[in-house]
Amino acid sequence: MKKIFKYILLAGLSFSLVSCDKFFDNAEGDLNLVSAEDLLASNSGLLSLLANLYSALPDMSVSTGDQSQMFANGSRSTPSYGTSVSGFWNYGNIRAVNNFLQAVENADLDEPTKQAYTGEGLFIRACYYFASVRIYGGIPIVDISLDDKYVDGDASALYYPRSTEKESWDWVLDQLQQAADLMPAEKKGLRANKYVALAMKARVALWAASESKYWNRAPINSSYTAVQKKLTYMEASYADAYYKMAIDASKQVIESGLYGLAGEAPGSISAARDNFIDLFQTYNATEGIFGRSYNIGSQNSGNGNQGWGPNQLVTGYLQGTYAVTLNLADEYDYYTNADARERANGKIATRVDGNEDSYMTYPQTEFTAAKVADFKHYDSPDGPFALKDARFQAWVAYPGNKFRGKTLNNEGGMVMPDGSVKVYPLDNTGVEFQGVTYYPYGGDGEDNSFFYHLNVDINDSNRAFYCFQILKGIDKTQNTQTPQTPCYNIRFPEMLLTYAEAVVESNQGDKAKAAEYLNAVRHRAGFKDNVALTLENVLHEWKVEFALENKWTNVLHRRRAFYNPDNTPGVEEGSVGKKLTLVPMVDLSGSKAQWIFLRAVPYNATPNQGYSGTLRVQAEDYYGQIPNYQKNRIEPNNK
């Protein structure tokens, strides 16, 4: 009973369980073992099964998936690069949905209730299948209960062939439309309604459209049976119809009046920053179209990000496990100034000559006293970030910013008063300068840097190889191993950018509206100017609005825009590069303490640390291998 109640809370359902002991007799919480007869025993039984189905939805928790691309990495892991889009191959859960739908059909319910339940079941099943199609291609579509199909040892009726990839996409989209038609329009807490189904349809349609248009960027070997049978195959001719679906579905959600941008008219940069912090502290029902709130008074559940915060904010062996790269920091634009707040290039200025494409592999030896004057000097460690996009300021732990009343020190060396330099020194000995003690790693003892500190202190295993870490979704008031901050599966700006991207890519829809929606996302971030409706500008907003929510990885995957073996130029999303960081350093060689910043690869990404990784993705990496394909009597993807 306790376990079932936990499932219900996680799904955000608010109701009482009545007389469900019989329902779970001998099932031990496995709802696949529950018969349709027991499901029909009470309305609470249907709700319990529904709650469990919600709890199994993919992409319903905070994810580290974005560390597969250039914008993030494991704090102490060697740089990695891959597609890393989560798949879903669980026909046990699909069986549970089919049984649920059959139970609803046979239940003694009034027609509106029956339709609403059916819509939710169709929605959940479509989400399961979406997560399968996006990684496996064409799949076996089982849309009925098979419990009565195994007769006298004959299992032949249990084997379903794979549909083509296009047929699979079309089926998922049709199921979502059916769900939208059946479910009521009003919000139902954190459960799905008509517009949640339409929002998911917009997401699925944009994925299918993008993959169709760009499938030939990474075509699968044509000799594979799966390609010949079009099980892993899409083509550009399909794209416009899918883009039209994305436009229509996102438009309905946008114009429903039920959702919007939280804090859409900030009066200042700081107001925008505070709004973005709060957005990931408590579930916002205006912006959140679909997701989970963990603010349930239970310490047995959390959103999974307890180990992400910087060393100075959290405790335990998990601290500081997720890093943000300089590549992402450079993506966030600057405001021209605090009043006009127009867009300026986000590349962080580190050098006097403006050559920001230069970086060091071994700053310990490459950076010398003679080069100190080549670097731009700032009067404080947060100097380069004061006019950065409010989203960056709210969601990224950067040198010198403040969170939970602490200044986050993260430095990697210093220029001594005599002009000599120390990068990644073997000690953290302080130096007194004009009455203040400065440290190579920003502070002393437990308050020193979360940036890399060579193996000389007891906390070195908690250090990061990057000077940026994550604050998005980190509890702003206290450290806890089970954060109660929310997880959003679909936020309203996704609908705005979906509409804008689909219009740009297909030349369908209302271009003026698309431009308005694109700039609405920017204006909520405090920018006052308008940018043109271009694919580059739309993709830029995908990057910075949804950074660290695993959305950009999905964008790259659906657009077939990860690295490719030949590093082909002209692919706007997949530019060639390496994961980088800054090495902040305090300079005590002048008349006052100032800070400089070296662009560098992370320490563990150097050849002398044994790193030999390559940043590329093969065409076959866009599709996963079919689990148990021989047992299931279906074609694999790679033969």
DOPAKOL-878040 format. One line per field, with one value per residue (C-alpha): residue number from 1; x, y, z; residue in one letter. Coordinates in Angstrom, 2 decimals, padded with zeros to 5 digits. Each point is the difference from the previous one (the first is absolute). Example, Ala and Ser with C-alpha at 12.3 -4.5 7.8 and 13.67 -1.06 7.14 Angstrom:
2
seq <- (1|2)
u <- (012.30|001.37)
v <- (-004.50|003.44)
w <- (007.80|-000.66)
type <- (A|S)
END
This chain:
639
seq <- (1|2|3|4|5|6|7|8|9|10|11|12|13|14|15|16|17|18|19|20|21|22|23|24|25|26|27|28|29|30|31|32|33|34|35|36|37|38|39|40|41|42|43|44|45|46|47|48|49|50|51|52|53|54|55|56|57|58|59|60|61|62|63|64|65|66|67|68|69|70|71|72|73|74|75|76|77|78|79|80|81|82|83|84|85|86|87|88|89|90|91|92|93|94|95|96|97|98|99|100|101|102|103|104|105|106|107|108|109|110|111|112|113|114|115|116|117|118|119|120|121|122|123|124|125|126|127|128|129|130|131|132|133|134|135|136|137|138|139|140|141|142|143|144|145|146|147|148|149|150|151|152|153|154|155|156|157|158|159|160|161|162|163|164|165|166|167|168|169|170|171|172|173|174|175|176|177|178|179|180|181|182|183|184|185|186|187|188|189|190|191|192|193|194|195|196|197|198|199|200|201|202|203|204|205|206|207|208|209|210|211|212|213|214|215|216|217|218|219|220|221|222|223|224|225|226|227|228|229|230|231|232|233|234|235|236|237|238|239|240|241|242|243|244|245|246|247|248|249|250|251|252|253|254|255|256|257|258|259|260|261|262|263|264|265|266|267|268|269|270|271|272|273|274|275|276|277|278|279|280|281|282|283|284|285|286|287|288|289|290|291|292|293|294|295|296|297|298|299|300|301|302|303|304|305|306|307|308|309|310|311|312|313|314|315|316|317|318|319|320|321|322|323|324|325|326|327|328|329|330|331|332|333|334|335|336|337|338|339|340|341|342|343|344|345|346|347|348|349|350|351|352|353|354|355|356|357|358|359|360|361|362|363|364|365|366|367|368|369|370|371|372|373|374|375|376|377|378|379|380|381|382|383|384|385|386|387|388|389|390|391|392|393|394|395|396|397|398|399|400|401|402|403|404|405|406|407|408|409|410|411|412|413|414|415|416|417|418|419|420|421|422|423|424|425|426|427|428|429|430|431|432|433|434|435|436|437|438|439|440|441|442|443|444|445|446|447|448|449|450|451|452|453|454|455|456|457|458|459|460|461|462|463|464|465|466|467|468|469|470|471|472|473|474|475|476|477|478|479|480|481|482|483|484|485|486|487|488|489|490|491|492|493|494|495|496|497|498|499|500|501|502|503|504|505|506|507|508|509|510|511|512|513|514|515|516|517|518|519|520|521|522|523|524|525|526|527|528|529|530|531|532|533|534|535|536|537|538|539|540|541|542|543|544|545|546|547|548|549|550|551|552|553|554|555|556|557|558|559|560|561|562|563|564|565|566|567|568|569|570|571|572|573|574|575|576|577|578|579|580|581|582|583|584|585|586|587|588|589|590|591|592|593|594|595|596|597|598|599|600|601|602|603|604|605|606|607|608|609|610|611|612|613|614|615|616|617|618|619|620|621|622|623|624|625|626|627|628|629|630|631|632|633|634|635|636|637|638|639)
u <- (000.00|002.82|001.74|-003.14|-000.58|003.51|-000.73|-003.12|001.79|002.80|-002.52|-001.53|-003.43|-002.09|-002.58|-000.75|000.56|-003.05|-000.10|002.92|001.50|-001.64|001.25|003.64|-000.29|003.09|000.93|002.86|-000.54|000.42|-003.10|000.64|-001.20|-003.36|-002.95|-002.68|-002.51|001.87|000.43|-003.76|-000.43|000.15|000.72|002.98|001.44|-000.11|001.60|002.73|000.90|-000.10|002.37|002.46|-000.17|000.81|002.95|001.61|-000.08|003.41|001.57|-001.83|003.06|002.98|002.57|003.72|-000.50|001.33|003.49|000.12|000.54|002.15|-001.90|000.54|002.06|000.52|001.98|002.84|-000.58|002.04|-001.85|-002.47|-002.19|-002.92|-003.66|-001.23|-003.74|-001.97|-001.98|-002.88|-000.56|-002.33|-002.91|-000.87|-001.02|-001.76|-001.89|-001.02|-001.38|-001.89|-001.49|-000.93|-001.75|-001.87|-001.04|-001.28|-001.98|-001.74|-000.35|-003.29|000.83|-001.89|001.01|002.00|002.05|000.57|001.14|002.36|001.60|000.32|001.63|002.56|000.76|000.48|002.22|002.23|000.31|000.87|002.74|001.43|000.02|001.44|003.00|000.36|-000.33|002.43|002.83|-000.94|-001.86|-002.92|-001.38|-002.56|-003.23|-002.02|-003.21|-002.16|000.23|001.62|-000.84|-002.41|002.15|002.23|-002.10|001.07|003.68|-000.42|001.83|-000.21|-002.56|002.44|002.55|-000.51|002.10|001.63|-001.89|001.98|001.47|-002.45|-002.96|001.21|000.29|-003.44|-001.55|001.43|-001.29|-003.43|-000.16|000.87|-002.72|-002.52|001.08|-000.45|-003.47|-001.06|001.49|-001.53|001.66|000.23|003.15|000.07|002.83|003.06|-002.00|-000.39|-002.84|-000.93|002.79|002.66|-000.77|000.19|003.28|001.45|-001.34|001.83|003.22|-000.39|-000.94|003.03|002.24|-001.44|000.24|003.61|001.07|-001.70|001.60|003.47|000.09|002.54|002.46|000.64|-001.48|000.16|001.81|-002.42|000.99|-001.65|-003.29|-001.53|000.72|-001.21|-003.28|-000.16|000.11|002.79|-000.73|-001.50|000.14|-000.33|-003.32|-001.66|001.17|-002.54|-003.01|001.64|001.00|-003.63|-001.11|002.56|-001.24|-003.67|000.45|002.31|-002.31|-002.95|001.99|001.30|-003.46|-001.77|000.54|000.85|003.77|002.57|003.47|000.56|001.34|-000.27|000.66|002.98|000.87|003.70|002.72|-000.14|-003.79|000.40|002.74|-002.08|-002.96|002.12|001.32|-003.52|-001.30|002.05|-000.73|-003.78|-002.06|-001.52|-003.46|-000.03|003.17|-000.07|-002.14|001.05|002.41|000.41|000.03|001.92|-001.15|-002.01|001.55|001.73|003.71|-000.22|-000.13|001.81|000.77|003.38|002.29|001.30|003.55|000.19|000.70|003.46|002.28|-000.69|-003.76|-000.55|001.38|000.60|001.86|-002.30|000.79|001.02|-000.57|-001.35|001.99|-000.85|002.50|001.34|-001.64|-003.43|001.05|001.05|-003.45|-001.81|-000.19|000.98|-002.28|001.44|-000.69|-002.40|-002.45|-000.17|000.50|000.55|001.78|003.80|002.25|000.36|003.62|001.71|002.78|003.24|002.73|001.05|000.42|-003.50|001.26|-002.54|000.53|003.34|000.23|002.70|000.50|002.64|-000.54|002.46|002.83|-001.55|-000.98|003.03|000.66|000.68|-003.58|-001.84|-000.40|-001.68|-003.08|-002.92|-000.10|-003.15|-000.44|-001.94|-000.25|-003.57|000.94|-000.41|-003.50|-001.73|-001.89|-000.50|-003.47|-002.08|-000.48|003.74|000.16|-002.88|000.93|003.81|002.45|002.69|003.08|-000.93|-003.80|-002.03|-002.40|-001.50|001.93|003.37|002.44|000.94|003.77|001.45|003.48|002.86|003.06|001.47|002.52|002.24|000.93|003.47|-001.61|000.65|-002.93|-001.53|-002.54|-001.45|002.61|000.68|-000.97|-002.62|002.22|-001.51|001.73|-000.66|-000.45|-001.09|-001.40|-001.95|001.02|-000.51|000.20|000.86|-003.26|-002.14|-000.33|001.30|-001.07|-003.54|-000.75|002.60|-000.71|-002.22|002.40|002.72|002.55|002.85|000.03|001.09|-003.11|-002.62|-002.70|001.82|-002.38|-002.83|001.66|-001.06|002.18|-002.20|-000.52|-003.77|-002.57|-003.76|-002.51|-003.11|-002.35|002.36|-001.91|000.79|-000.65|001.60|002.03|-001.99|000.63|-003.60|-000.66|-003.65|000.54|-002.17|000.59|-001.61|-000.63|-001.61|000.36|-001.95|003.04|000.41|-003.30|001.13|003.29|-001.64|-002.35|002.86|002.29|-002.73|-000.92|003.62|000.74|-003.14|-001.02|-003.49|-001.97|000.06|003.52|-000.96|-001.37|003.09|002.24|-002.18|000.27|003.78|000.45|-002.45|002.44|002.83|-001.99|-000.80|003.76|000.19|001.00|-001.88|000.98|-001.42|002.00|-000.91|-001.83|002.87|000.87|003.23|-001.89|-002.59|002.66|001.88|-003.04|-000.36|003.58|-000.22|-003.63|000.12|003.65|000.58|-003.54|001.14|-001.82|002.98|001.21|-003.43|000.13|003.34|-001.28|-003.21|001.86|002.79|002.42|002.53|003.60|000.49|003.08|001.13|-000.72|-001.90|-000.16|-003.22|-002.01|-001.13|-000.53|002.97|002.99|003.37|001.64|000.97|-001.56|001.67|000.13|001.37|002.88|-000.74|003.08|000.48|002.74|001.85|002.80|-001.63|-001.23|-003.09|-001.30|-001.53|-001.13|000.92|-001.46|001.83|-001.86|001.12|-001.00|-000.82|002.97|-001.07|-000.47|003.72|002.19|002.21|-003.09|-000.54|-002.89|-000.36|-003.73|-001.49|-003.05|-002.05|-003.18|-000.53|-003.22|-000.96|000.15|-003.31|-001.77|000.19|000.33|-003.32|-000.10|-000.47|-000.81|000.60|-002.30|-002.61|000.38|000.51|002.69|003.01|001.23|003.59|-000.13)
v <- (000.00|002.37|-000.74|000.69|003.26|001.06|-000.65|002.13|002.89|-000.12|000.22|003.05|-001.58|001.18|-002.47|-002.51|-003.72|-001.94|-003.73|-000.98|-002.76|-002.69|001.81|-000.67|-003.39|-002.04|002.51|001.56|003.29|-001.46|001.28|-002.21|-002.88|001.62|-001.38|002.04|-001.39|001.55|003.25|000.22|-000.48|003.70|003.40|000.21|-003.06|001.75|003.09|-002.07|-001.68|003.34|001.51|-002.82|000.49|003.69|-000.84|-002.04|002.82|000.67|003.47|000.71|000.69|002.31|-001.45|000.34|-000.82|003.34|-000.98|-002.07|003.16|003.10|001.78|-002.23|-002.85|-002.07|002.25|-002.46|-002.15|000.14|001.87|-002.18|000.48|-002.06|000.06|-001.29|000.36|-002.22|-002.81|-002.06|-003.66|-001.27|-002.04|-000.83|003.62|000.02|-003.12|001.84|002.91|-002.36|-001.77|003.35|001.08|-003.29|000.36|003.53|-001.19|-002.61|002.13|001.27|003.68|002.96|000.87|003.21|-001.82|-002.95|002.28|001.91|-003.21|-001.35|003.23|-000.17|-003.63|000.79|002.96|-002.05|-002.83|002.47|001.45|-003.46|-000.68|003.43|-000.80|-003.26|001.38|002.88|-002.41|-003.34|001.09|-002.19|-002.08|-002.74|001.82|-002.00|001.90|-002.71|-002.24|-003.31|-001.75|-002.37|-000.63|-002.70|-003.12|-003.57|000.81|001.80|003.35|000.91|002.75|001.79|000.78|003.32|001.18|003.42|002.74|002.36|003.03|002.33|-002.19|000.05|003.81|000.33|-002.39|001.89|003.31|-001.47|-001.39|003.40|001.66|-002.59|000.64|003.76|-000.52|-002.13|001.90|003.14|003.36|001.16|-000.57|-003.10|000.76|-001.79|-002.50|000.26|001.91|000.88|002.55|-002.18|-002.56|002.71|001.30|-003.50|-000.33|003.22|-001.43|-003.32|001.66|002.32|-003.00|-001.95|003.07|000.73|-003.59|-000.18|003.20|-000.85|-003.80|000.12|001.86|-003.38|-002.70|-003.59|-002.59|-000.82|-003.67|-000.47|-001.87|002.59|002.74|-002.04|-000.67|003.68|-000.93|002.51|002.40|003.45|002.39|003.73|-000.35|-000.85|003.13|002.69|-002.01|-000.55|003.66|000.92|-002.27|001.63|003.47|-000.87|-001.84|002.59|002.80|-001.59|-000.22|003.56|001.42|-002.07|002.72|-002.63|000.41|002.74|001.22|000.49|003.48|001.02|003.76|000.39|003.58|-000.68|-002.58|-000.94|-000.44|-002.33|-001.93|-000.45|-001.16|-002.67|-001.21|-000.25|-001.79|-003.03|000.22|-000.48|-001.48|002.88|-000.94|002.87|-001.04|-003.70|-001.80|-003.41|-001.17|-000.98|001.86|-001.70|002.48|-002.65|000.05|-003.32|-000.57|-003.27|001.60|002.76|001.20|-001.67|003.04|-000.18|-000.60|002.74|003.04|001.48|-001.27|003.03|-000.59|-003.70|-002.82|-003.67|-002.02|001.08|003.68|001.84|-002.84|002.07|002.72|002.73|000.73|003.29|-000.92|000.50|003.10|001.60|-000.70|002.28|003.52|003.18|002.98|003.18|001.69|-000.26|002.51|-000.59|-003.75|-000.73|-003.12|-000.11|-002.93|-002.38|-001.04|000.67|002.56|-001.35|001.47|003.50|-000.89|-001.52|-003.38|-002.12|-003.01|-000.62|-002.42|-001.81|-003.71|000.30|003.36|-001.10|000.45|001.99|002.94|002.02|003.30|001.59|-000.73|001.57|003.29|-001.79|-000.69|002.25|000.93|000.19|001.57|-002.95|-003.72|000.45|002.94|-001.81|-001.16|003.13|000.67|-003.62|-001.28|-000.34|-003.70|-000.53|001.95|-002.03|-003.49|-000.17|000.16|002.36|001.57|002.44|-000.32|-000.36|-002.79|-000.84|002.93|-001.38|001.31|-002.85|000.12|-001.88|000.88|-001.99|002.06|003.43|002.57|000.77|003.56|-000.52|-000.88|-003.75|-002.26|-003.11|-002.08|-003.07|000.29|-002.92|002.03|002.55|002.26|003.43|003.24|003.23|002.99|003.44|-001.44|-002.82|-003.65|-001.52|-003.68|-001.72|-001.96|002.91|-000.78|-001.95|-003.40|-001.07|003.38|-000.33|-000.57|-002.65|000.34|-002.59|-000.31|-002.42|-002.94|001.81|000.28|-002.33|001.47|-000.33|-002.72|002.52|002.52|000.69|000.26|002.90|003.43|-000.03|-002.25|-000.19|001.89|-000.74|-001.84|000.09|000.88|003.67|-000.23|-003.19|-003.06|-003.21|-003.44|-000.11|003.40|000.90|002.29|-000.77|-001.80|001.35|-002.34|002.69|003.73|002.66|001.48|-003.37|000.66|003.48|-001.28|-003.04|002.29|002.31|-002.82|-001.75|003.23|000.78|-003.51|-000.52|003.51|-000.80|001.74|003.63|001.47|003.11|-002.15|-002.20|003.06|001.24|-003.33|-000.17|003.45|-000.66|-002.62|002.55|002.82|-002.16|-000.25|003.78|000.89|002.98|-000.24|-002.30|-002.41|-001.26|-003.27|-002.18|-003.62|001.08|002.19|-002.67|-002.63|002.45|000.32|-003.78|-000.06|002.66|-000.35|-003.76|-000.47|-002.83|-001.35|-002.55|001.85|001.08|-003.57|-000.89|002.88|-001.24|-003.55|000.74|002.33|-002.56|002.76|-001.59|-000.38|-002.19|-002.01|002.51|003.13|001.31|003.81|001.90|-001.89|002.92|-001.90|-002.34|002.33|-001.57|000.67|-001.34|000.31|002.95|001.74|003.20|000.08|003.05|001.52|002.86|002.43|001.67|001.49|003.40|002.84|-001.96|-003.55|-000.86|-003.16|-001.51|-003.06|-002.55|-002.04|-003.62|-003.60|-001.62|-001.50|-003.61|000.55|000.30|-002.69|-000.18|-001.12|-002.78|001.68|-001.04|000.40|001.10|002.17|-001.69|-002.00|-002.69|-000.12|-003.28|001.69|001.72|-003.35|-002.36|-003.75|-001.84|-001.88|-003.78|000.21|-003.73|-000.96|002.46|-001.27|003.44|001.61|001.65|003.45|-000.80|-002.98)
w <- (000.00|000.88|-003.31|-002.01|001.82|-000.93|-003.69|000.21|001.62|-002.56|-002.79|001.63|000.45|002.94|001.13|002.75|-000.29|001.02|000.67|-002.23|002.16|-002.18|-003.07|000.85|001.67|-001.02|-002.71|002.01|-001.80|-003.49|-001.73|-003.02|002.19|000.72|-001.90|-001.77|002.49|002.92|-001.90|-000.28|003.74|000.78|-001.45|002.34|-001.73|-003.36|001.50|001.62|-003.25|-001.80|002.57|-000.55|-003.75|000.42|002.23|-002.80|-002.57|-001.61|000.30|003.23|002.14|-000.05|-002.37|-000.61|-003.67|-001.16|001.10|-003.19|-002.01|000.29|002.75|003.04|001.35|003.09|002.33|000.44|-003.08|-003.15|-002.76|-001.83|-003.02|-001.26|-000.89|003.38|-000.60|002.34|-001.57|001.33|-000.71|002.67|-001.26|003.58|000.49|-003.35|001.05|003.16|-002.07|-002.29|003.00|001.49|-003.20|-000.16|003.64|-000.64|-003.00|002.13|003.12|001.35|-000.47|-001.38|-003.57|000.74|002.65|-002.30|-002.82|002.29|001.29|-003.53|-001.13|002.78|-000.81|-003.70|000.92|002.28|-002.51|-002.76|002.21|000.56|-003.72|-000.84|002.18|-001.93|-003.53|000.52|000.80|-001.62|-003.14|-001.04|002.86|000.64|000.82|002.53|000.70|001.55|003.05|-000.88|003.24|-001.73|-003.08|001.49|-000.47|000.77|-000.31|-003.33|000.20|-003.70|000.63|002.34|-002.70|-001.76|-002.94|-000.04|-001.80|-002.23|001.69|-001.73|000.94|003.59|000.10|-001.58|002.51|002.99|-001.39|-000.64|003.54|001.46|-002.07|001.16|003.59|-000.47|-001.45|002.98|002.93|001.53|-000.60|003.60|001.98|002.20|002.37|-001.35|-002.05|-003.75|-001.64|-003.58|-000.33|001.56|-002.72|-002.66|001.42|-000.18|-003.53|-000.93|001.43|-001.82|-003.29|000.13|000.70|-002.95|-002.25|000.92|-000.39|-003.40|-001.26|001.27|-000.10|-002.83|002.20|001.62|-002.24|001.19|-002.10|-002.82|000.09|003.39|-000.09|002.32|-002.54|-002.96|001.83|001.07|003.68|000.45|-002.82|-000.46|-002.93|-000.63|-001.81|003.32|001.78|-000.93|001.15|003.38|000.28|-000.66|002.84|002.31|-000.97|000.50|003.29|001.60|-001.16|001.79|003.24|-000.30|-000.72|002.67|002.59|002.63|-000.13|-000.37|000.86|003.72|000.73|-003.63|000.49|002.37|000.92|000.37|-000.50|003.68|-000.14|-002.99|001.79|003.16|-002.06|-001.71|003.35|001.43|-003.10|001.03|003.72|-000.06|-002.81|-001.96|-001.27|-002.51|-001.78|000.77|-002.56|001.27|002.67|003.61|003.27|002.77|002.64|001.82|003.46|-000.57|000.38|-001.90|-003.43|-001.82|-003.46|-000.14|-000.10|003.58|-001.18|-002.60|002.14|000.44|002.76|002.19|-000.01|000.54|002.10|-000.55|-002.57|-002.86|000.14|-003.11|-002.46|-002.91|-001.74|-002.48|-002.77|-001.25|-003.32|001.59|001.94|-003.30|-001.48|002.46|-001.43|001.76|000.49|-001.49|003.34|002.92|-001.48|-003.76|000.41|-003.68|-001.16|-000.16|-000.89|002.91|-000.51|003.32|-000.46|001.44|-002.23|-000.85|-003.68|-000.17|-001.24|001.84|-002.25|001.70|002.91|001.95|000.44|002.75|001.72|002.73|-002.51|-002.85|002.20|001.08|001.72|-003.39|-001.08|002.94|-001.84|-002.92|002.11|000.78|003.69|002.12|003.43|001.37|-000.79|-001.24|-002.21|-003.36|000.93|001.33|-003.23|-001.05|-000.92|003.19|-000.75|000.27|003.25|001.47|-001.15|-000.14|002.90|-001.23|001.63|002.74|-000.10|003.17|000.90|003.39|001.43|-001.09|-002.56|-002.29|-000.19|-002.91|-001.15|-001.39|000.78|000.60|-001.17|002.95|001.06|-001.56|-003.35|000.08|-000.85|001.53|-001.95|001.75|002.79|002.31|003.03|000.93|002.07|000.51|-000.94|001.89|-002.28|001.19|003.21|-001.67|-000.29|-003.46|-000.85|-003.31|000.25|001.15|003.69|002.95|001.33|-000.78|-001.54|-002.70|-003.63|-001.51|-002.94|-000.47|002.79|-000.54|002.40|003.14|002.18|001.39|-002.22|-003.30|-001.20|000.22|-002.27|-003.57|-003.08|-001.13|001.51|-000.67|001.65|000.19|002.15|-002.07|002.31|002.99|003.18|000.69|003.74|001.26|-000.83|-000.19|-001.38|-001.31|-001.62|-000.29|-002.99|-003.04|-003.28|-003.16|-002.88|-002.17|000.66|-001.89|-001.81|-001.73|-001.79|-001.05|-001.40|-001.58|-001.93|-000.99|-001.16|-001.96|-001.79|-000.88|-001.20|-002.07|-001.10|001.30|002.74|001.11|-000.19|001.95|002.81|-000.09|000.37|002.86|001.79|-000.47|001.47|002.84|001.28|-000.20|001.57|003.01|000.43|000.23|-003.56|-001.42|-003.67|-002.66|-002.10|-003.44|-000.51|-001.21|000.60|001.70|002.48|000.75|000.63|002.19|002.26|000.19|001.29|002.67|001.18|000.49|000.89|002.48|-000.49|-002.59|-002.79|-002.10|-000.24|-001.34|-002.48|-001.33|-000.19|-001.89|-002.39|-000.53|000.95|002.34|-001.07|-003.03|-001.02|-002.59|002.08|-002.99|000.01|-000.45|002.63|002.10|003.23|-000.10|-000.21|000.68|003.33|003.42|003.40|001.71|003.34|001.43|002.48|002.19|001.63|002.41|-001.10|002.88|-002.10|-000.51|002.18|001.02|-000.13|-003.36|-001.75|-003.35|-001.74|-002.12|-002.61|000.30|-000.45|003.35|001.79|-000.54|-003.75|-000.65|-001.59|003.08|001.93|-002.52|-001.83|-003.63|-000.54|-003.29|-000.44|-002.66|-000.46|-002.62|-002.02|001.69|003.40|-000.67|000.32|002.95|-000.26|000.26|003.32|-000.25|-003.69|-000.52|002.85|-001.27|-003.60|-001.50|-002.14|001.69|-000.97|-000.88|-002.37)
type <- (M|K|K|I|F|K|Y|I|L|L|A|G|L|S|F|S|L|V|S|C|D|K|F|F|D|N|A|E|G|D|L|N|L|V|S|A|E|D|L|L|A|S|N|S|G|L|L|S|L|L|A|N|L|Y|S|A|L|P|D|M|S|V|S|T|G|D|Q|S|Q|M|F|A|N|G|S|R|S|T|P|S|Y|G|T|S|V|S|G|F|W|N|Y|G|N|I|R|A|V|N|N|F|L|Q|A|V|E|N|A|D|L|D|E|P|T|K|Q|A|Y|T|G|E|G|L|F|I|R|A|C|Y|Y|F|A|S|V|R|I|Y|G|G|I|P|I|V|D|I|S|L|D|D|K|Y|V|D|G|D|A|S|A|L|Y|Y|P|R|S|T|E|K|E|S|W|D|W|V|L|D|Q|L|Q|Q|A|A|D|L|M|P|A|E|K|K|G|L|R|A|N|K|Y|V|A|L|A|M|K|A|R|V|A|L|W|A|A|S|E|S|K|Y|W|N|R|A|P|I|N|S|S|Y|T|A|V|Q|K|K|L|T|Y|M|E|A|S|Y|A|D|A|Y|Y|K|M|A|I|D|A|S|K|Q|V|I|E|S|G|L|Y|G|L|A|G|E|A|P|G|S|I|S|A|A|R|D|N|F|I|D|L|F|Q|T|Y|N|A|T|E|G|I|F|G|R|S|Y|N|I|G|S|Q|N|S|G|N|G|N|Q|G|W|G|P|N|Q|L|V|T|G|Y|L|Q|G|T|Y|A|V|T|L|N|L|A|D|E|Y|D|Y|Y|T|N|A|D|A|R|E|R|A|N|G|K|I|A|T|R|V|D|G|N|E|D|S|Y|M|T|Y|P|Q|T|E|F|T|A|A|K|V|A|D|F|K|H|Y|D|S|P|D|G|P|F|A|L|K|D|A|R|F|Q|A|W|V|A|Y|P|G|N|K|F|R|G|K|T|L|N|N|E|G|G|M|V|M|P|D|G|S|V|K|V|Y|P|L|D|N|T|G|V|E|F|Q|G|V|T|Y|Y|P|Y|G|G|D|G|E|D|N|S|F|F|Y|H|L|N|V|D|I|N|D|S|N|R|A|F|Y|C|F|Q|I|L|K|G|I|D|K|T|Q|N|T|Q|T|P|Q|T|P|C|Y|N|I|R|F|P|E|M|L|L|T|Y|A|E|A|V|V|E|S|N|Q|G|D|K|A|K|A|A|E|Y|L|N|A|V|R|H|R|A|G|F|K|D|N|V|A|L|T|L|E|N|V|L|H|E|W|K|V|E|F|A|L|E|N|K|W|T|N|V|L|H|R|R|R|A|F|Y|N|P|D|N|T|P|G|V|E|E|G|S|V|G|K|K|L|T|L|V|P|M|V|D|L|S|G|S|K|A|Q|W|I|F|L|R|A|V|P|Y|N|A|T|P|N|Q|G|Y|S|G|T|L|R|V|Q|A|E|D|Y|Y|G|Q|I|P|N|Y|Q|K|N|R|I|E|P|N|N|K)
END
